[in-house]
């Protein structure tokens, strides 16, 4: 009985570690696109904002190629050691690099994505084009990015639980990796060909964007910025990113489970 208890405790501890690490990957992804939102969009008048505006197309193309590589790794066609992460002590460096890849994923998604500009985001971006108000715009952009990031973080918690449930059906785990890889390749192609921008423009023109009013105020409050970001997650400008994001995290979660269980 004592041995069974210890085995169960080890499993619970391993599951907790896996959940934490998957959540850290989600957090790194959110941090990546938040950086672009704050500096690239909110700080458009700053030097870094201007550099982003100048080279965002090239950055998106590079990101598209790397995301396609991520997909090929999930399919088992490529093996790139630094994209993998491990939970064992001897691979802690690889884990840090894995988190870096998640942050870069967020950066690349944001670089290839033109957001649907509603009332709140429009006010933030207008402020960001002026040197005098760019600092305030960057602060508000951080709130908008935080609001948009909340659903991504919630999904990050759910993906690991799904992977843990999937361990009871190990014969299907390879299918999850294949689906994840194909989704990543699709998004990578869209990034490289600039079609994510086309999706956002199409949604904007057809009024398919969830937005909130500023209540007559010219400048949104930080709370309004957070709520606006949260609401905008449901728009067609953001939702196309979600399947690939889930696929990316699923690939990490499944690999993590294989490491634990040999």
C-alpha positions in Angstrom: 0.0 0.0 0.0 2.9 2.4 0.8 4.4 1.7 -2.5 1.2 2.4 -4.4 0.8 5.6 -2.4 4.3 6.8 -3.4 3.6 5.9 -7.0 0.4 8.0 -6.9 2.2 10.9 -5.3 4.9 10.8 -8.0 2.2 10.8 -10.7 0.5 13.8 -9.1 3.7 15.6 -8.7 4.6 14.9 -12.3 1.2 16.1 -13.5 1.6 19.3 -11.5 5.0 20.0 -13.0 3.7 19.3 -16.5 0.7 21.7 -16.0 3.1 24.4 -14.7 5.4 24.0 -17.7 2.6 24.0 -20.2 1.3 27.2 -18.6 4.7 28.7 -18.7 4.7 28.1 -22.5 1.3 29.8 -22.7 2.7 32.7 -20.6 5.7 33.0 -22.9 3.5 33.1 -26.0 1.3 35.9 -24.4 4.4 37.8 -23.4 5.7 37.6 -27.0 2.6 39.1 -28.6 2.2 41.6 -25.8 5.7 42.9 -26.5 4.8 43.6 -30.1 1.5 45.1 -29.0 3.1 47.5 -26.5 6.2 48.5 -28.5 5.1 47.9 -32.1 1.5 49.2 -31.9 1.2 51.3 -28.8 4.7 52.8 -29.2 4.5 53.5 -32.9 6.2 56.9 -32.4 9.2 55.4 -30.6 12.3 54.2 -32.4 11.5 50.5 -31.7 7.9 51.1 -32.9 9.2 52.6 -36.2 11.6 49.7 -36.7 8.8 47.2 -36.2 6.6 49.1 -38.7 9.4 49.0 -41.2 10.4 45.4 -40.9 7.2 43.7 -39.6 6.6 42.1 -43.1 10.0 40.5 -43.1 9.6 39.4 -39.5 6.3 37.8 -40.3 7.9 35.9 -43.2 10.7 34.7 -41.0 8.1 33.7 -38.4 6.1 31.8 -41.0 9.1 29.7 -42.0 9.9 29.0 -38.4 6.3 28.1 -37.5 6.3 25.7 -40.5 9.4 24.2 -39.1 7.6 23.8 -35.7 4.8 21.9 -37.6 7.3 19.6 -39.3 8.9 18.9 -35.9 5.4 17.9 -34.6 5.0 15.6 -37.7 8.3 14.0 -37.0 9.7 15.1 -40.3 12.3 17.4 -38.7 14.2 17.1 -35.4 15.6 20.4 -34.2 17.0 19.9 -30.6 16.5 23.5 -29.4 12.8 23.4 -30.2 12.3 20.5 -27.7 12.2 20.9 -24.0 12.6 18.3 -21.3 11.6 18.0 -17.6 14.7 16.2 -16.5 17.4 18.1 -14.7 20.0 17.5 -17.3 17.9 19.2 -19.9 17.1 22.4 -18.1 18.9 24.5 -20.7 16.7 22.9 -23.4 13.6 23.9 -21.4 14.6 27.5 -21.3 15.1 27.5 -25.0 11.7 25.9 -25.4 10.2 28.8 -23.5 12.1 31.1 -25.8 10.5 29.4 -28.8 7.1 30.0 -27.3 7.8 33.7 -26.8 9.0 33.9 -30.4 5.8 32.2 -31.5 3.9 35.0 -30.0 6.1 37.6 -31.6 5.7 36.1 -35.0 2.0 35.8 -34.7 1.7 39.5 -33.8 4.1 40.6 -36.5 2.0 38.9 -39.2 -1.3 40.0 -37.8 -3.1 43.3 -38.5 -5.6 43.7 -35.6 -9.2 44.7 -36.1 -9.3 48.3 -35.0 -12.3 49.0 -32.8 -13.1 52.1 -30.7 -10.7 51.3 -27.9 -7.8 50.1 -29.9 -8.2 52.9 -32.4 -7.9 55.4 -29.6 -4.8 53.7 -28.3 -3.2 53.5 -31.7 -3.9 57.2 -32.3 -2.2 58.1 -29.1 0.7 55.8 -30.0 1.5 57.9 -33.2 2.4 60.9 -31.1 5.6 61.3 -29.1 3.7 63.2 -26.4 1.2 60.5 -25.8 3.1 57.3 -26.8 4.0 56.4 -23.2 0.3 56.5 -22.2 -0.6 54.5 -25.3 2.0 51.8 -24.4 0.5 51.5 -20.9 -3.0 51.1 -22.4 -1.7 48.7 -25.0 -0.3 46.5 -22.2 -3.9 46.4 -20.7 -5.3 45.5 -24.1 -2.7 42.8 -24.6 -3.4 41.5 -21.1 -7.1 41.2 -21.7 -6.5 39.4 -25.0 -4.0 37.1 -23.3 -6.4 35.9 -20.6 -8.2 33.4 -22.9 -4.9 32.1 -24.2 -3.7 31.5 -20.7 -6.9 29.6 -19.8 -6.5 27.5 -22.9 -2.9 26.8 -21.8 -4.2 25.3 -18.6 -6.8 23.2 -20.4 -4.4 21.8 -23.1 -2.2 20.0 -20.5 -5.3 18.5 -18.9 -6.4 17.2 -22.3 -2.9 15.7 -22.9 -3.1 14.1 -19.4 -6.5 12.6 -20.3 -5.1 11.4 -23.6 -2.5 9.3 -21.9 -5.3 6.8 -21.3 -5.6 6.5 -25.1 -2.0 6.4 -26.1 -2.7 5.1 -29.5 -4.3 8.5 -30.3 -1.4 10.7 -29.2 0.4 10.4 -32.5 -2.8 11.7 -34.2 -2.8 14.7 -31.9 0.8 15.5 -33.0 -0.1 15.1 -36.7 -3.1 17.4 -36.4 -1.0 19.9 -34.4 1.7 19.9 -37.0 -0.7 20.4 -39.9 -2.3 23.4 -38.1 1.0 25.0 -37.5 2.1 24.5 -41.1 -1.2 26.1 -42.2 -0.7 29.2 -40.0 3.0 29.4 -41.1 1.9 29.5 -44.7 -0.7 32.2 -43.9 2.0 34.2 -42.2 4.5 33.9 -45.0 2.0 34.8 -47.6 0.5 37.7 -45.6 -2.9 36.1 -45.5 -3.4 36.6 -41.8 -3.5 40.3 -42.5 -6.1 39.7 -45.3 -8.3 37.8 -42.7 -8.2 40.8 -40.4 -9.0 43.3 -43.2 -11.9 41.1 -44.4 -13.4 40.9 -40.8 -13.0 44.6 -40.4 -14.8 45.5 -43.6 -17.7 43.1 -42.8 -18.1 44.4 -39.3 -17.3 41.0 -37.7 -15.5 42.6 -34.8 -16.6 42.5 -31.1 -16.0 45.9 -29.6 -17.0 48.0 -26.6 -17.9 51.7 -26.4 -15.8 54.3 -24.6 -18.8 55.9 -23.1 -18.1 59.3 -24.7 -14.5 59.4 -23.3 -11.7 60.3 -25.8 -9.2 58.2 -23.9 -9.9 54.7 -22.6 -9.2 53.7 -19.0 -6.8 50.8 -18.3 -9.8 48.7 -17.2 -11.6 49.5 -20.5 -8.5 48.5 -22.4 -8.3 45.1 -20.6 -12.0 44.5 -21.3 -11.7 45.5 -24.9 -8.7 43.1 -25.4 -10.7 40.3 -23.7 -13.7 40.9 -26.0 -11.6 41.2 -29.1 -10.4 37.6 -28.6 -13.8 36.5 -30.0 -13.3 38.4 -33.3 -12.3 36.7 -36.6 -9.0 38.7 -36.4 -7.9 36.6 -33.4 -9.7 33.3 -33.6 -7.8 31.9 -36.7 -4.7 31.9 -34.4 -6.3 29.7 -31.8 -6.2 26.3 -33.5 -2.5 26.7 -34.3 -1.8 27.9 -30.7 -3.6 24.9 -29.3 -1.7 22.7 -31.7 1.6 24.2 -30.6 0.9 23.7 -26.9 -0.5 20.2 -27.5 2.8 19.2 -29.2 4.7 20.3 -26.2 2.3 18.6 -23.8 2.4 15.3 -25.7 6.2 15.4 -25.9 6.4 16.1 -22.2 4.2 13.1 -21.4 6.4 10.9 -23.5 9.5 12.1 -21.6 7.8 11.2 -18.3 6.6 7.9 -19.4 9.5 6.8 -21.7 
